[in-house]
Amino acid sequence: MSIQAPIGLPCGDKGFMNGYLEALSLVERLHRLLLDVIKDEFERVGVLEINAVQALLLFNIGDNEVTAGELKSRGYYQGSNVSYNLKKLVDMGYMHHNRCEIDRRSVRVRLTEKGRHIRDVVATLFARHAVGLEDRGVLGPQGITDITGALKRVERYWSDQIRYIY
């Protein structure tokens, strides 16, 4: 699937527009590929009961105790997806959950030992990738800094579009 510019909209520099659309497509593909890489790693180590999205959720929670709302506000997940996956992870024993003392409607979650094991598998995979990227000359420290900076600027721009334009 390729993203195409809408017909009739002013796009300014066509080269920039084409580059922007290519970058959007690449971000989308990279996310799907990351999930496939995690899935393959889990198959390799024999972890078959959780999916890659759930594994990333455990990785992102780490040692924190959080609510679904906090995960949404950090921009990691959509509302219904995070609630569904948190419930599944609690049911499968990867997370503990406790009702908040202040707001009884809110539930705080944290990883169990089983959840920390999954987090560690993902962390080890990512550490192996970081070493491989640098050792093979795919990406060095300056390259990762440049990419991260550019992606943060795009994230800020998109966030501003949601907050201030609509």
Stockholm file with secondary structure:
# STOCKHOLM 1.0

chainA/1-166         MSIQAPIGLPCGDKGFMNGYLEALSLVERLHRLLLDVIKDEFERVGVLEINAVQALLLFNIGDNEVTAGELKSRGYYQGSNVSYNLKKLVDMGYMHHNRCEIDRRSVRVRLTEKGRHIRDVVATLFARHAVGLEDRGVLGPQGITDITGALKRVERYWSDQIRYIY
#=GR chainA/1-166 SS CCCCCCTTSCCSCHHHHHHHHHHHHHHHHHHHHHHHHHHHHHHHHTCCSSCHHHHHHHHHHTTCCBCHHHHHHTTSCCHHHHHHHHHHHHHTTSEEEEECSSCTTCEEEEECHHHHHHHHHHHHHHHHHHHHHHHTTSCCHHHHHHHHHHHHHHHHHHHHIIIIIC
#=GC SS_cons         CCCCCCTTSCCSCHHHHHHHHHHHHHHHHHHHHHHHHHHHHHHHHTCCSSCHHHHHHHHHHTTCCBCHHHHHHTTSCCHHHHHHHHHHHHHTTSEEEEECSSCTTCEEEEECHHHHHHHHHHHHHHHHHHHHHHHTTSCCHHHHHHHHHHHHHHHHHHHHIIIIIC
//
